[in-house]
Amino acid sequence: VTVACPHSCGDSFQRCQLEGHKVNDCPNRPFTCQYCAHKATYITVTNEHWPICKQYPLECSNKCGENAIERQHLPKHLEETCPLQVIKCEFSYAGCEVECQR
C-alpha cells in the first residue's frame, strides 16, 4: 500500500518510507532558514530565499580569506576593512591617480 506525501509533492511511498521522505527528502517540507529564521518550504528557502537572505554567509568577492560575511555586511567589509580591496591613493584629492590594495 502506498501513501501520498502530505506535503503535496506528488510522490507516494510505502508507509515505512514516508516518514523519512517527509522529514529529510520532500522539497515541500517545512523548512527554516538557519541564518535568519525565515520559514517556508525547503525548495523555496534554498532556491528563492537564500539568494537574497541578508544574513546568508558569503565569501569575500576579493578572496581575502573571509568566507562567512553576512550578505548585508559585505559592502561594509569591502569599503572599510578588506585588505585586498583596490582603493584610490590618499592623495587623490591632489590629483594622484594611483590605485592599490588597502
C-alpha positions as CSV (number, residue, x, y, z in Angstrom):
1,V,0.0,0.0,0.0
2,T,1.4,3.4,-1.0
3,V,0.5,6.7,0.7
4,A,0.7,10.1,-0.9
5,C,3.1,12.6,0.6
6,P,1.1,15.0,2.9
7,H,3.3,18.0,1.6
8,S,1.7,17.7,-1.9
9,C,5.0,17.0,-3.7
10,G,3.3,14.4,-5.9
11,D,5.2,11.4,-4.6
12,S,3.8,8.3,-3.0
13,F,5.6,5.9,-0.7
14,Q,5.1,2.8,1.4
15,R,4.2,3.8,4.9
16,C,7.6,2.6,6.2
17,Q,9.4,5.1,3.9
18,L,7.0,8.0,4.2
19,E,8.4,9.4,7.4
20,G,12.0,9.6,6.1
21,H,10.7,11.4,3.0
22,K,8.6,13.9,4.9
23,V,11.4,14.8,7.2
24,N,14.5,14.6,5.0
25,D,13.7,14.5,1.3
26,C,10.5,16.2,0.4
27,P,11.1,19.5,-1.4
28,N,7.8,20.8,0.0
29,R,8.6,20.0,3.7
30,P,8.5,22.9,6.2
31,F,12.0,24.4,6.4
32,T,13.5,27.3,8.4
33,C,16.5,29.3,7.2
34,Q,19.3,28.7,9.6
35,Y,20.6,32.2,9.1
36,C,17.6,34.4,9.7
37,A,14.8,32.0,10.8
38,H,12.6,32.7,7.7
39,K,10.1,29.9,7.3
40,A,8.8,28.4,4.1
41,T,9.2,25.1,2.2
42,Y,12.7,23.6,1.7
43,I,12.6,24.3,-2.0
44,T,11.5,27.9,-1.5
45,V,14.1,28.7,1.2
46,T,17.0,27.1,-0.7
47,N,16.1,28.4,-4.2
48,E,14.4,31.7,-3.6
49,H,15.2,32.9,-0.1
50,W,19.0,32.1,0.2
51,P,20.0,34.1,-2.8
52,I,18.5,37.2,-1.2
53,C,18.9,36.4,2.6
54,K,20.6,39.3,4.2
55,Q,22.3,37.0,6.8
56,Y,23.4,34.3,4.4
57,P,27.2,33.9,4.7
58,L,29.3,34.8,1.7
59,E,32.9,34.6,0.8
60,C,34.7,38.0,0.2
61,S,34.5,38.7,-3.5
62,N,38.2,39.8,-3.4
63,K,39.1,36.3,-2.0
64,C,40.8,37.9,1.1
65,G,40.1,34.8,3.2
66,E,37.0,36.0,4.9
67,N,34.4,33.4,4.0
68,A,31.5,33.9,6.4
69,I,30.5,37.5,5.9
70,E,26.7,38.1,6.1
71,R,25.4,39.4,2.8
72,Q,24.2,42.6,4.5
73,H,27.8,43.3,5.8
74,L,29.7,42.5,2.6
75,P,29.6,46.1,1.2
76,K,31.0,47.5,4.5
77,H,33.7,44.8,4.5
78,L,34.8,45.9,1.0
79,E,34.5,49.6,1.7
80,E,36.3,49.6,5.1
81,T,38.3,46.5,6.0
82,C,39.1,44.2,3.1
83,P,42.9,44.2,2.7
84,L,42.6,43.3,-1.0
85,Q,40.1,46.0,-1.9
86,V,41.6,48.3,-4.5
87,I,41.3,51.9,-3.3
88,K,42.4,55.3,-4.5
89,C,45.6,56.9,-3.2
90,E,45.0,59.0,-0.1
91,F,46.3,62.0,-2.2
92,S,43.7,61.5,-4.9
93,Y,42.2,64.8,-3.9
94,A,45.5,66.4,-5.1
95,G,45.4,64.6,-8.5
96,C,47.2,61.3,-7.7
97,E,45.6,58.6,-9.8
98,V,47.4,55.6,-8.3
99,E,45.1,52.8,-7.1
100,C,46.4,50.0,-4.9
101,Q,45.2,47.4,-2.4
102,R,44.3,48.7,1.1
